[in-house]
Structure formats: structure tokens, C-alpha cells
């Protein structure tokens, strides 16, 4: 696709000889070396008479189309003119159509040409330019009266194709497409958008574009697609030329005028528009080199008034603005220079500077400004011709300042010059104010330890860099006793240990010049009254509002003390000193956080600088809901109730003031809520019962009216004004059987009776007691064993488990009526037959007191008895002695087989006589043997001493009790 290209063919002038009034140049490059094209010319510097002209070929020729006016617009320059030359020249122009060789028009254009001037010329076409391709070339000849004849034409420039279209934004454009071949099917596009046109004949199509808009500086593409390669043009759209704004002129030195303006939006065309400055009083004009600025040289005559007209022009429009300007009233001085401070002290500084003189050596009005922290704090006007000087006073020591100066024409003030500035710093001075000091008193072994704190002085008050702090401790009871210490900066605290006297402590800050005034605090050697009731304070967006009631009429001030951090973290105390008439303030800090408890103390300062605690306050900037729940312990569990108890939260972990507790209860049975509870729905949509405790001091709660053998879930949460703790940590508890407590009432007395009997037997004969004494250490190989004969219980209880009945053998015999129909009872301790497959009588040996492990594991041996076996190998149980002897003998035999120190003991109770009275006499009506007997064990038998099962002929004397691992149940 065609685009505008700018081409340049430069003539090279090479200096081969140089004389005072003569230059010899040759035209080189693409031109021939024919002698007719080589010329000599002379330049007389004094009278500007020129001869033997050098032909100047037009260069940088570009051709564009103005579709609105149907004009070809030409733009070119002539480069080889000297900087001071201004010649009248003639340009001969040829225009061709369709082909470069088909010239359709030839003409001349005359104008005055300056160095690097851009020349413009337009040609109006009778035929629509869109329907044909045009070519343009030109040549030039100098036609100046100062140049003697003969005159010669320069070479022709190269042909430039004018197939690009230039239109103004918002206009309508017609584009013609001429095909080389007859085609009926073509498609044309404007920026890839299909455009429909009219076919004028077999080879020509016309396309009308309405209200075209600016797209880009490089133009808008229009092309058509037929049978061959796509062909098209670039449509250049110019924005509408705006009228220049804010047109004004000024002079800096009464020698040159500078006019400036705002050109508005760029039209989007390279090199366009052009701006020309015309002055009507003198009739002169100048072509401006910049889009927004133009210089005008002031002549040496007495002209003061100027009437300027600024003309902006492009292919489509002309815009112009005018201004009437007085040279004296438009002086804008150049900025001053060499601004410098001298003789700088702590409070004074002298500023000096220089100015550029005006053409008539007029005075300038200069303004000196002093800035501190970016603000103007002093401003002074001084009349200056060459050098300016001014003394600045009332400055702050050790402070950085900025001085700046600008000047204006004193005779007719119009505009300040640009500012120049300079920074400087004043010298140091002694600190102006005493440091703000506070103290923290701790009593250790009756002696006060004082920690002193002080705040750094502000920059305004330090007057220099603080090097150290001087602390002087004065004992008021011993005025001659002084202790001084130096604390290097930037430390802001120190500790002092005192005795029980009264003290005054003085603190001063020191820089390189000297000390500040002293700050004094007083400390008593005895603790003050700390028993002050603590009140609550509610935080707001602004902080914590504090108020108090004065207790003394001669107070010199008040101090509010607090800590920015949480209570459980160490921190430097913060404080605020307030005047004697102040009874309230708002404490704010960027360190305050929601959900943190802050404590405040309010002190009253006496005339002797002694601090007395007035009030304590505690509060939250914003209360939050508890982040966790109290640790609850369930106890006193019964079949119908249990008790919940918990402890206080640590205050530092509380996120708000605890107002009470909520108790939640859930049951799987879905029981109704008891009195005082209310039904509530939890976040997981489960339903439970809720009880509210509105007393934060209550730490227990009894769950009543529960069902036995039921599973309950409970939870206790605390709540503040912001909400309650999390609802996700329910715990389970199961209520016991309703009759389980009755068993406790039976078992405990039985255990107590057994213990009494054991103690009595032991006291009778410690070495023969029914309770086996502690086995002696491994070093003693002899083991002392209780003899059965030494202790005989009063009774033995046999329970027939299958029938659920119980037979009690007491010390009195039963009557025949009571025992009628019963068979004699015999106690078979071990089976008499090896092979046994059915149920039979057994004896259960138990002792919860001495063999707790065996009891827990259910070690209860049931010994089967074969029906065919004799009921008792020992005969009827007429006396316990035979049985006891047999057990004792077996036990001793077993012990003899165990190495010393390796016997594990199982405790077996003594055998009870079936009745009281004569041990030797048998029972009159012995009961029949029961299927299973429970035998209360008490006598000690080593574990693991079970003998093999007895044979048919075995007797009780040859058997032992079962090992716990061989029990049957």
C-alpha cells in the first residue's frame, strides 16, 4: 500500500579555496559534472552584492491531496542557503497524471526564501483527484535583483507520487477505484471493515466515506480485493486545527521578546500546522520554529508598543490571535543566582545573592522567603541592582531552614522571575525545656527501688543533639548527701535504690552547649496507700475518657499512668502530665487494641512533687467475645444429678468483662428442658437446653432431675457484652444405676469388719495371724506363715448361686425342723476325677483387700466335681481343723519348692468353723453340698503354686489351689 515518504537529495558544498570575500563551491551528488552545472559566486560581506549564482535544487519535496478542496499540496525546502541569506527565487513545477511522462500542467511559483524555511504551494485539479494518480516535480532559479544575469535553472527534483489522501476529521470523502481489467466482483475495506460503493462503469467504482475520524498519525488504510493483488491507499485524517490559547509575550533583558501560546491538540500530521508571527507597527513577520513559542528580536529604535498577530495554518484552516504589548510592562527578569548564607549563628543568618541586570540598568525588586518544615515563616522585599543581602533573625537553634529568592522589574511590576533556593542549619543552643519525667516505685525488703523514665525532648526544645542525661538524687533527711550519675543518650530510664528516707530526684538533658532546666520528682521511703477501689472505663473511638475528683486544694497537677501493651507482657509505662485545674482527659494511643484489658492509675502531685494515688481504672477499647471457655470439672455424680465447677479466668486472658455464664445440656433421649432452662438451637442446628448464670462470681452449677443410666453432654461458656465463647467443645457424662449406691453401703461395712478381724488376729499373734505378715527381705530365707489353728473365724458363708439362696452356718445348731428334707452338706475343695465335662460344685476364692489385681481380672476358681466321686476325701466337715491342717501342709510343701525371695503371694482367708462351740464336734445335720461356693480368701498362698489335677486316690493333703491363670468361670 502507498504511504508518504519524504526524500532528500542534498548538494554537498566542499570548500577548496577560501579568500576574504570569496568562496568556491561545487554541486556534487547525483548531478552530472558538466561545466554548465558548475558555477562560481562571490559574496561581499559589506554590500551583499551577489554574482555568479549557485543553483539550489528543491529538496525534501512531499505531495499530499486535499480531498475537500481537490488540491495537490506541495511542501519542500532549500537547504544550501547561508544563515544570513534571504533570496527571491522562482520554482518551476510540473504535474503529470497516470504516468510521470504525461505532463498535464506546468507553472511557476515565486517567493522569498530563507535558510531552512519550509515552503508550501497548492494546485487545484479539475478532475477529481481520487480518480487518478498524480506525479509532481520542480526545479528552481534565483530571481533576485542583487544577482546579475545570466541566471540558470537548477536540476529537476525527482518525481513524487501524490496518491495519498489527506482530509480533515469530520469531513466526507469520495474514493475512486480504477481497475486495470474489467471486473464485476471486487470487495473494498476501510480498516478491515467491508465498505459498499457504486460501480460507475466496468473499471471504476466510487466509495463515499461519511464523517471520517482520526485513527492514528500513520493514517487509515483503504484497499480493494479483486482477482489480483490487493491495491489501496493510505487516508490521512487531520484533527481540526485549534485556535492558539493563552497567547502572551515577554522580555527577559529588553533585547529579545519571547511569545508563547498553547497550540491545543496535535492535528496528527507531521510538520503541520505552521505558525507565523506578524507585527503590524513594523510590518515585519517571522516563521516560528516551534509549535508553542516564537522569538522576536527587539530593534535599537525607541519602539515600546508591539501589536502581534499569531497565525496558525494547515491544509484546511487558518487560525489567528492578536495581542497589544508594551515592552517595558512585559519584563520578566531572569532568575537570580549565587544565593548563599553567611554568618550563621543559633538565631541569625545573613543571605546574599546576585541578579542579572536589565538593559537600562534598572533596579529589581527581589523577595526573600524563609521556609521551615515546608512553610513560609518569613518574607522580605529588597531593592537590588547587582548584589542582594539581608539579615534573617529570630531563628530557632539547630534547625534546618530553606531560603529562596525571586525578583521582578521594579519600575513596572508584571511577573516574578523563577525561584532559586538554598538550605542552611542554625547553630546549637542549650535545651529550652526540662524533660518530662515519671517514676515507678517498687519496695524490696522494705527499701524502695525507683525506676525513672523520661520522654525525649521534641526537636523544637532540644536545640541540638542530646548527648546524655544527668540524674541527681537528693536525700531530704540528709541535705548534704547527693548522688549524681550520667546516663548516655538515647537511653530513657535508670534505676535508683534508696533507703527509707525522703528523696528528690532531678533530671536534666545535656547537648554540646549545656544542660536543660531540671525536672524534679519526689519519692517517699515508705509505701503509699495502694488500697484504692478500681473502677471501670469504657473505651470509645477517640480512646479512654478519664475523670476524677480532686482530693487536695493545693495540688500542682495530675498524672495519668497506663501501659500500652497487654498486662502479661513487660512494657515501658506511659503517662500524661496535666495541670492543677484539670479533672478529666481522653487517653488515646495507636497501640491500643480491641480485646485487651488496660489499667490506668491517676495520681495527684503535691507541692513537694510527691505523687499520691487517687484512682484506679480498667477497661477495654472494645470488648470481644471470649476466645475459649472455662475448664469445667464434673463431680458428685449420682443417678439423678452431677455438679459442674470451674475457676476464674486470668484477667490478662479475658477479652472483655465476664458478665456471666451459659450452661448447655444435651441428652440423647431428647428430654424436655428442666425448670430454669430454655431450648436453644446451636450453630450445627442441634437442639439443647440452656441455662443463664448472670452472676460472674458463681463458679458451680448442679445438674438435677436427670435419668439413671443416661448419657448427657454439657458445656459451659462465659459471655461478655460482645458475645459468648465457642460452642464446639461438649463433654459427655453418664449417670450410674439407681441402686449402685446401695451396694456401697453393704460393701464398705463388710470391708471394715474384715479389717477389724485381721487387726485383732495380728495383735494376738503377729507371727500366726490370719493375715500373713509382710514377707521379710530377700536376705532372710525363712518365711513366717500363719497357722490355721491360731485363728478361727466365727462363721463361713456358702452361697448357692444357681438357686439364688444363701445358707448361713452360725455358731448355734439348727433344729431338725429347720433342716428337714436336706441332705448333709460336704465341702469338696478339689475335683476327685480328672475327666469332667459338666457343672459341679466349686469354691470361689476372693479377697479384694489383698489381691486387688486378681479381683479386678475376675480370678475366681470354680472346681468341678464329678458326681461319681466321693463327696469329700477328708470325710464330713465335722471340724475345720483337719481341713486347715491339710491346707497348711500343702502350703508349706509348696513353699519349700520355691526359691527364697521369689514367691508371689495370693491371700486366702481362714476356713471358718461351721458353727461355734466345740471345734471337735461335728454338726448334727450337715447341709448337702452346694453347686458353687464363694470362699473369702485371706491366707497367703504363693501365686503359681497350683498342683496338677488330683488323681482318683488323691486327697486334699496332696492338692493346692489353682493358679490364677487356670481359673474357670
Secondary structure, DSSP 8 states (H G I E B T S, - for coil): -----------------B-SSEE-----SSS---GGG---EEE-TTT--EES------EEEEEEEETTTTEEEEEEE---S-TT-EEEEEEEEEEEESSTT-EEEEEEEEEEEETT-EEEEEEE-SS-GGGS-EEEEEEEEE--TTB-S----------EE---EEEETT--EEEEEE-SS--S--EEEETTEEE--EE-SSSEEEEEE-S-----TT-EEEEEESSSS-EEEEEEEE------EEEEEEESSSSEEEEEEE--S--S-TT--EEEEEETTTTEEEE-SSSSEEEEE--SS---EEEEEEEEE-SS-EEEEEEEEETGGGB-----EEEEEES--SS-EEEEEE----TT---EEEEEEEEETTEEEEEEEEEESSEEEEEE-S--TT-EEEEEEEEEESSS-------EEEEEE------SS--EEEEEEEEETTEEEEEEEEE---HHHHSS---EEEEEEEESSSTT-EEEEEEETT--EEEEE--SS-EEEEEEEE-SS-B---EEEEE-SS-------EEEEEB-SS-EEEE-----TT--EEEEEE-SS-TTS----EEEEE-TT--EEEE--TT--TT-EEEEEEEEE-TTSBEEEEEEEEEESS----SS---EEEES--SS-EEEEE----GGG-SS---EEEEEEEETT-----TT-EEEE-TTS-EEEEEEE--TT--EEEE-S--TT-EEEEEEEEEETTEE--S---EEEE---TTHHHHHHHHHHHHHHHHHHHHHHHHH-TTT-SS------TT--------GGG--BS-EEEEETTTTEEEEE-SS---TTTTTT--------S-S-S---S---EEEEE-TTT-HHHHHTT--------TTS-S-TT-S-S-HHHHHHHHHHHHHHHHHTS-TT---EEEE---B-SSSS-SSS--SS-----SEEEEE--EEEETT-------TT--GGG-----GGG---
